[in-house]
C-alpha cells in the first residue's frame, strides 16, 4: 500500500515510461488529478483517453490535508501533478505526512517549467529566487514579489515569475505597471514544452494575443553575450 506522486511533464505525452506503467498497474485503485495549480494545455478527457484511465479531481484543500495519505494506508493510490511533482511545497508536505504515518511513497519525476525556461537561452545557473504574481483583489494588492526581483537584480540573477492561473497577460501587464520597479525588457515564455514561444520586449510592446496558457515571465538581469544572442533570435 502506498502513494505514488507522478509528474505529468509539460505536454500530454510528457509522463515518464515508469509513470505510465504505474498508471496501468492493476494495483492502483484510485488516480487523483491535481488541477488547481495550472491551466492545463489539454483537457481531463484527453488525458484519460491517452492513458485509458479514470481520474478524480483533487482540490487544493484535499491535497493539502492528510486525507490522501490516510487513503494510501489501505490501498495504492496515485496523484498526478502537472510538470514535476516536487516543484510545489504542498507535495513536500505530503511526503512528510507519509513519513510520519509510515506510509510508503514513490516520486516519479518529469519535465517542468524550472528546466524548460533554459530554452530561452538564459543560463539556469544565473536564476535566483523564484517569485509568484498573484491575482490582486479589491483593497489587496500584494507586491512582495518585487522585493525578490530586486534582491535577484542586486546579484545579477534572473527571476522566474510564476503567474496566477486566473491572470491573462493584459491583467499581468496592468498589475506590473502599478509596481515600484522599472521593468525594461522582459521575457514571456508561453506554453513551455508544448509549443514553446519566447517574447522578449518591453511590457507595452508584447502582443497579448500571442500569449497562450500556461505561461510565465522571466525578469532578466545582466545578460551574457550568448544570452543576448539567444534572446534576439527568439524575439
C-alpha positions in Angstrom: 0.0 0.0 0.0 1.3 3.5 -0.7 1.2 6.8 -2.5 2.6 7.5 -6.0 3.2 11.2 -6.8 3.6 11.2 -10.6 4.7 14.1 -12.7 2.9 14.6 -16.0 5.5 16.7 -17.6 4.6 19.7 -19.8 2.7 18.1 -22.6 0.1 15.3 -22.9 2.7 12.6 -23.5 5.3 14.1 -21.1 4.9 11.4 -18.4 7.8 9.0 -17.9 7.6 5.4 -19.0 7.7 4.3 -15.4 4.8 6.7 -14.6 2.8 5.3 -17.5 3.5 1.7 -16.3 2.3 2.6 -12.8 -1.0 4.1 -14.1 -1.7 0.9 -16.0 -1.0 -1.3 -12.9 -3.9 -3.3 -11.6 -2.8 -2.4 -8.1 -3.7 1.3 -8.4 -7.2 1.7 -7.0 -7.6 5.5 -7.3 -6.0 8.1 -9.5 -6.3 11.7 -8.4 -5.6 14.7 -10.7 -4.4 17.9 -9.2 -5.8 20.6 -11.5 -5.8 23.8 -9.4 -2.2 25.0 -9.9 -2.1 25.5 -13.6 -4.3 25.8 -16.7 -3.7 22.5 -18.5 -2.8 22.7 -22.2 -5.1 19.7 -22.6 -8.4 18.5 -21.1 -9.0 15.9 -18.4 -10.9 13.9 -21.0 -7.9 13.9 -23.4 -5.6 12.8 -20.5 -7.9 9.9 -19.6 -8.2 8.9 -23.2 -4.5 8.9 -23.8 -3.7 6.7 -20.8 -7.0 4.8 -20.7 -7.7 5.7 -17.1 -10.3 7.5 -14.9 -9.2 10.3 -12.7 -10.7 12.0 -9.6 -10.2 15.8 -9.5 -8.3 16.7 -6.3 -8.9 20.1 -4.8 -6.2 22.2 -3.0 -7.9 21.5 0.3 -7.8 17.8 -0.3 -4.2 17.7 -1.4 -3.0 19.9 1.5 -4.8 17.7 4.1 -3.7 14.3 5.2 -6.7 12.6 3.6 -4.7 11.3 0.6 -2.2 9.7 3.0 -5.0 8.1 5.0 -6.3 6.5 1.9 -2.8 5.3 0.9 -2.7 3.4 4.2 -5.1 0.8 2.9 -4.6 0.9 -0.9 -2.3 2.0 -3.6 -3.2 5.5 -4.9 -1.7 7.9 -7.4 -1.6 11.7 -7.5 -1.0 13.2 -11.0 0.8 16.6 -11.0 1.4 18.8 -14.0 5.1 19.3 -14.5 7.4 17.8 -11.9 6.0 16.7 -8.5 8.3 18.5 -6.1 8.1 21.9 -7.6 5.4 22.8 -5.1 5.9 22.8 -1.3 2.5 21.1 -0.9 4.0 17.8 -2.2 6.9 18.1 0.3 4.2 18.2 3.0 2.6 15.1 1.5 5.9 13.3 1.8 6.3 14.4 5.4 2.8 13.1 6.1 3.8 9.8 4.6 6.9 9.6 6.7 5.1 10.4 10.0 2.4 7.8 9.2 4.8 5.2 8.0 3.1 5.1 4.6 5.3 4.1 1.6 5.6 6.7 -1.2 7.3 6.9 -4.6 8.1 10.1 -6.6 8.1 9.8 -10.4 9.7 12.9 -11.9 9.1 14.6 -15.3 10.0 17.8 -17.1 9.0 21.1 -15.5 9.0 24.8 -16.2 12.1 25.0 -13.9 14.2 23.4 -16.5 12.2 24.3 -19.6 13.0 28.0 -19.1 16.5 27.2 -20.2 15.2 27.0 -23.8 15.0 30.8 -23.7 18.8 30.8 -23.9 19.3 32.0 -20.3 21.6 30.0 -18.1 19.9 28.1 -15.3 22.8 28.8 -13.1 22.0 32.5 -13.2 18.5 32.3 -11.9 17.9 33.5 -8.4 14.8 33.1 -6.1 11.5 32.3 -7.9 8.6 34.7 -7.3 4.9 34.4 -7.8 2.5 37.1 -9.1 -1.0 36.6 -7.5 -4.3 38.0 -8.8 -4.9 41.2 -7.0 -8.2 41.7 -5.2 -10.0 44.9 -4.2 -8.0 46.6 -1.4 -5.4 43.8 -1.5 -2.5 44.2 -3.9 0.4 42.2 -2.6 3.8 43.3 -4.1 6.2 41.2 -2.1 7.4 39.6 -5.4 9.0 42.9 -6.3 11.4 42.6 -3.4 12.5 39.2 -4.6 13.1 40.6 -8.1 15.2 43.5 -6.6 17.2 41.0 -4.5 18.0 39.0 -7.6 18.9 42.0 -9.6 21.5 43.0 -6.9 23.4 39.8 -7.5 22.8 39.8 -11.3 20.4 36.9 -11.2 17.4 36.4 -13.4 13.9 36.0 -11.8 11.3 33.4 -12.8 7.9 34.9 -12.1 5.1 32.4 -11.8 1.7 33.7 -12.8 -1.6 33.1 -11.1 -3.7 30.6 -13.1 -6.5 33.1 -13.5 -4.5 36.0 -14.9 -4.3 36.8 -18.6 -1.4 38.8 -19.9 -3.2 42.1 -20.1 -4.1 41.8 -16.4 -0.5 41.0 -15.6 0.7 44.0 -17.6 -1.6 46.3 -15.6 -0.5 44.9 -12.3 3.2 45.2 -13.1 2.8 48.8 -14.2 1.5 49.7 -10.8 4.7 48.3 -9.1 7.6 50.3 -7.9 10.1 48.7 -10.4 11.4 49.8 -13.7 10.5 46.9 -16.0 12.6 47.3 -19.1 12.6 44.3 -21.4 11.0 41.1 -20.0 10.7 37.6 -21.4 7.3 35.9 -21.6 7.6 32.1 -22.0 4.4 30.7 -23.5 3.4 27.0 -23.5 6.8 25.7 -22.4 7.5 22.2 -23.6 4.4 22.2 -25.8 4.7 24.9 -28.4 7.4 26.9 -26.7 7.5 30.5 -27.7 9.5 33.3 -26.1 8.7 37.0 -26.4 11.5 39.4 -25.5 10.4 43.0 -25.4 9.0 45.8 -23.2 5.8 45.4 -21.3 4.0 47.7 -23.6 5.2 46.1 -26.9 4.4 42.4 -26.1 1.3 41.3 -28.0 -1.0 39.7 -25.5 -2.9 37.8 -28.2 0.2 35.7 -28.8 0.5 34.6 -25.2 -1.2 31.2 -24.6 -1.7 29.4 -21.3 0.2 28.2 -19.4 2.8 30.9 -19.4 5.4 32.5 -17.1 7.6 35.6 -17.1 11.3 36.0 -16.8 12.8 39.2 -15.5 16.3 39.2 -16.9 19.3 40.6 -15.1 22.7 41.2 -16.7 22.9 39.2 -19.9 26.0 37.4 -21.3 26.7 37.7 -25.0 25.4 34.2 -25.6 22.2 35.0 -23.7 21.7 38.2 -25.7 22.2 36.3 -29.0 19.6 33.7 -28.0 17.0 36.3 -27.0 17.5 38.4 -30.1 17.0 35.2 -32.2 13.9 34.3 -30.2 12.3 37.7 -30.4 
